[in-house]
Amino acid sequence: MMEDIILMVEQAVESSSHWSENGWAATFGPRNVEVPNLKAAEGLPKNAVFKEEAVNYWKQARLIGNDTAESGRKALASLKAENFFAADNALYLCQYLEKPVELQSRTWLPVYEAFRGRYS
């Protein structure tokens, strides 16, 4: 039973580690130009008025993803040690940190809810 939660956490760690690379639909500027990841944002022409906004957005997504992945790895270690209190804290932090991009990333809240459904 715990193996499926561990698998979910491992997948979420992998996913959030690459949010800025894999990206999602994100639009910028008055014409709602889609800029789906950091590479695309950095590749925008220098005169694009929304380039800085797009680059900053994707860099923030990368920082959030790295922070959630780090906390996810702590959750994994806690789950494997059967320290469910520490795992709960780490997974709570993951879904909390994800809040600014939650509607797009949809990574940690389902993991946290699945864990809470089994271990609370």
Sequence and secondary structure as in RCSB ss.txt:
>XXXX:A:sequence
MMEDIILMVEQAVESSSHWSENGWAATFGPRNVEVPNLKAAEGLPKNAVFKEEAVNYWKQARLIGNDTAESGRKA
LASLKAENFFAADNALYLCQYLEKPVELQSRTWLPVYEAFRGRYS
>XXXX:A:secstr
 HHHHHHHHHHHHHHHTTHHHH    EETTTTEE  SHHHHHTS TT TTHHHHHHHHHHHHHHHHHHHHHHHHH
HHHHHTT HHHHHHHHHHHHHHTGGGHHHH  HHHHHHHHHHHH 
